[in-house]
């Protein structure tokens, strides 16, 4: 915890291109973004794209990271398709918040004190026995020390609500006004309502969770921001932010 680490995404395509704009990275809502470096290298066999993201975790426990996706046109049949990586689950530990480390320290301390108490108790019993033989008194029982309380366990991380996810999406879109950011936010909203990667906007609008007029407006504005032409991109992102603000109001 509190130690920066890196997430690396690598893509290889057979064509020689200058950039890959349709790579959709997951929204890292539970991690602090510290840096993002992108490298594109063309070779005889195509193009290699590497994106290195430096992040920082502020709490211990398990963090689930959704797959990265790539939208591209399949040269074999000319149809648009989407490819995705495997999801990633990381476990963050360390510091005093790590429950396993705390339990291990407590076990060592308890064993140490148990040995010392046993030695002291044996010495006291010998002294009391000698006193009983000399003065014909019964030995005095020494009360056992009360056990140390167990250290409190950290509470589980609360489940993120739909409002939390939409608020994160608005923060990301405001911070990075780019097509790639719009594509990532669109993918996150689709996952939130349970839509699969292979569905179209028309399919998603048929889902029960999209009957609200504000949600339908948001889905259409994100679709426009993700795939509109360059001259319309900034206005499309403004409209998408306005749709997110409306649904959060």
Beta strands, then each sheet from edge to edge (+ up, - down):
strand 1: 5-13
strand 2: 23-24
strand 3: 31-43
strand 4: 46-57
strand 5: 61-65
strand 6: 69-73
strand 7: 80-84
strand 8: 88-92
sheet 1: 1+ 4- 3+
sheet 2: 2+ 6- 7+
sheet 3: 5+ 8-
end
